[in-house]
Amino acid sequence: MNLAATSSPELIDLTCQEWDGRRYVQLKGVPRSSTVGQVVAEAAEHLGLPLQNLYQAVLKDRELDPANTLDELEIASDSRIDLVAEVSAG
């Protein structure tokens, strides 16, 4: 993803934060064609989160499907996406 600031309508800026709100990363110039899964992976890497864990993206209490694109979900520029660690019972 291009992290340079841009004003193109095909690119948006997002803020992704950990579930507890302590740390966040601003992603600039994210293509609207990016999947939620791609955004989550990029944000997790920048936040230094364990990459072997799975994370759910949540926008305003709505869980986002990792296979959908930002455009399909009509995610607006300057949105804040929370990353919540997925818990699996074992």
C-alpha positions, 0 to 999 in steps of 0.5 A, a space after each residue: 500500500 502506498 502510505 504517501 498522502 494523496 487526494 485521489 478519490 480511489 485512495 483513502 486514509 484510515 486509522 486502525 487501532 488496537 482493541 484497547 485503544 492504546 496504539 494506533 496507526 494511520 494508513 495513508 493512500 489506501 486503495 479502495 480496492 484493498 480487502 479488509 484482510 489486506 488492511 488488517 495485515 498492514 495495520 497489524 504489521 505497523 502496530 507490531 502485533 503478533 502476525 500469527 494471530 488472527 484479527 477481526 476488523 470492527 467499524 462502529 460495532 460492525 464486524 467487517 468481512 476480511 474478503 470484502 473490499 473497502 469500496 464494497 463496504 463503502 468505507 469512508 476516508 478518515 474512518 477508524 477501524 478497531 482490530 480485535 484479536 480473534 479467540 479460538 477455543 482449543 
